[in-house]
Each structure stands twice: as structure tokens, then as C-alpha cells.
Amino acid sequence: MSLTLKESTLVLAKIRAHHGNAPITDLEARTFHEELRSDATLADAMEAVKRFYAANDQGRWMLSGDVNTGIRAIRRTRIPENAQIERLMDQAGIDSDHALTYRRRLIKAIGEGRSLEQSHAIAVEASRRLVVEAPKPKQKTRPVRHFIGHGQAKAGDMQIQDVIGGAA
């Protein structure tokens, strides 16, 4: 789902088209690519550039942070209203015990750039799975206490003569 270097360079080229089409160096392309959201899509990034320059009346250059902010804003508008989420849950037969899981997964999938239909399918699947699995019990091991030195016998296994030496 994330942008390739080639795709992020296209986004940078679209930004440069607004400022005289200055050539893009390899370092600029790689730096811009690294600074973009890891879940950015080409369509969202291009739409963010379009919206930025449509509202830009000061001639300011768009930066990678502006692209990320634009993508967040675009995705926020895709999140359905609560009433629509309720209808989707009713259609899928999701009960109140699984509603929170459904909502969270739906919003997360939309935030990752997926369509409402894709996000709904992912959320339904997630809500039907057991969300919290029981932790596996850890094996308890008794600590072994030794005398100083490697390979010595346990203190409780030794005879008093061995501990104090000689005749006891």
C-alpha cells in the first residue's frame, strides 16, 4: 500500500510543476520519499497536492509534511458517520460485544487508504475473530543458587564436612 520511490518522485514532480519544473536530484527524491507517511498511496498524495495548491494563495512550496497532513485530512473525510457505521454493523450482524472491534478496524483500514467496501470486509472479519487470546502460561523455573565458581554443587546437597572442611 505504500508509495514506491518512483511514485513519490511523481508526487514531488507534481509539486515542482507549480514552481517552474526544477530538476529533481536523487537525494531530494529519496529524502522526500523517506519523509512521506509509510501508508501513503499515490492517489491520496496526488489529491493532497491538488488540494494544497488549489487553496495556496501565498505561493508557498508544499513540503512532505504538508503532503502527510493533506493525506490525513482526505482520509478523515472518508470515515463514515456513526449512523452509517451502525447500518453496516446491522447488515453484517455484528453484536454489541464485537462492535468496538469492528469500529476500530474499520477506521484503521480507511486510514490506511482502503475503500469503504474493503474496510468493511476487513472489519467484519476482525470482529468475528477472537480479539484477545488467552496468554500462554510461562513455565516456572526455580532459581538454582550456587556457591561462587562454576559447576559447584548446591549448598543444600553438600555435607557439613565438605563446607567447613576437615574434621567436623
Secondary structure, 3 states (H helix, E strand, C coil): CCCCHHHHHHHHHHHHHCCCCCCCCHHHHHHHHHHCCCCCCHHHHHHHHHHHHHHCCCCCCCCHHHHHHHHHHHHHHHCCCHHHHHHHHHHHCCCHHHHHHHHHHHHHHHHCCCCHHHHHHHHHHHHHCCCCCCCCCCCCCCCCCECCCCCCCEHHHCCHHHHHCCCC
